Amino acid sequence: MKLFGTDGLRGKAGEFPLDPASARLVGEQVGRRSGGRVVLGGDTRESTPGLIRDLAAGLRSSGCDVALAGVVPTPAVAELVLALSAGAGISVSASHNPYQDNGIKVFGSDGRKWPDSEEEAVEKRLLDARGSPHPGPLPPGEEEVAAQDELAEIYLRRLAEHVPVRLNGLAVVVDAGNGAAYRVGPEALRRAGGRVAAICDRPDGRNINDGCGALHPQVMAAKTEEAGAAMGVAFDGDADRAIFAAGDGRILDGDDVLWILARDWNHKGILRGRPVVGTVMSNYGLEHALAREGIAFHRAPVGDRNVARRMEETGAPIGGEASGHVILPFSPAGDGIQTALLVAAVLAESARPLTALATLEKTPQQLRNVRAARRIELDRLPELTRAVARAREALDHHGRVFLRYSGTEPLLRILVEGTERGAVLAIADELERVARAELGAAG
């Protein structure tokens, strides 16, 4: 049984491994491995305060000082680890998942996500302790944990350090997804000189990602067009990813952002011949467009941790995923707000509409998600294996089919890419149908 996925622990709030006893154990283990001070923050889910209290109790039991940031984006925790020279940071969030889920992400003293070896050690302790008696109520004084408001201010100042130009009244629509960015997201863009209209910025504990944010950018895109704004941006629940819209309402994903920023940096001499990193899910149109600009492109497995690792290997200053994670040379973790500030700065500096900058021509692509109660090895699904073989034969080396299980949700992701939109759609429909039938029968 593997508890840690591509983005830390994740599951139903209140259930193992996100029950109070497990959270206290995780806090204790992080404290023992980190020492000194640990930064702790989270998103707006109704379960987040309880998990933070239990994590804080575990941290303090190991002798750690807890710097509680309150409701802040996940990348803010990583930034604060560096700003405070802390031993570690913990973000409580399930990112883009619904409010019933939650998660625990751990960052090391370098602001990067914990290495696999550390996660595996804690995972073993969690599994060994599963089923142990409940530890009982928190000790006196631990029931409430007060946030230190100045920590969010430190994060906002660190964001501002990397905005190259003032936005000079640039009109921006910000969809905070009723999540962790509901205050600092709009505020960061306002401080940079943007004229901000914020939507979905009234979290109630249950409306995070609910028909809004990076997973549902249509709301933000429509508002951007209606308001005549220069751009729109939608953050996911913990604001480590961002999806954009141009003034005409066209939605732009992480591939578009990589194209805009890489091209801008190349023209300014910032890239200096260095490559860009994407993932196996990145659209081939991005690879081809960058090649025409003389920019090398490398692919990593899905997950910002894998992108960061590939960036280190290749010397790339920028990398990201189509889902909206973009990793920048001055940010320890993918940061949707920092990405939005940079895109807005490029827009303000160019004095051109975003439609004129978002010129990436993408290969027709379909991404489908099929719910999978169990992760059955794909080669043990004979009907799906045969359907994939037929699909690849039909594409005849002019496209690709890629299947993988999500690292954060019980989903099988199916990607089909090719030159003919109709053929891509038909193949994706067939693979989705077969996968649902076979995984359903197997479940």
Secondary structure, DSSP 8 states (H G I E B T S, - for coil): ---EETTEEEEETTSTTSSHHHHHHHHHHHHHHH-SEEEEEE-S-TTHHHHHHHHHHHHHHTT-EEEEEEE--HHHHHHHHHHTT-SEEEEE--TTS-TTEEEEEEE-TTSSB--HHHHHHHHHHHHHHTT-----S--TT-S-----THHHHHHHHHHHTT--S--TT-EEEEE-TTTTTTTHHHHHHHHTT-EEEEES----SS-TTSS-STT-THHHHHHHHHHT-SEEEEE-TTSS-EEEEETTS-EE-HHHHHHHHHHHHHHHTSSTT--EEEETTS-HHHHHHHHHTT--EEEE-SSHHHHHHHHHHHT-SEEE-TTS-EE-TT-SS--HHHHHHHHHHHHHHHTS-HHHH-------EEEEEEE-SS---GGG-HHHHHHHHHHHHHHTTSEEEEEEE-SSSSEEEEEEEES-HHHHHHHHHHHHHHHHHHHHHH-
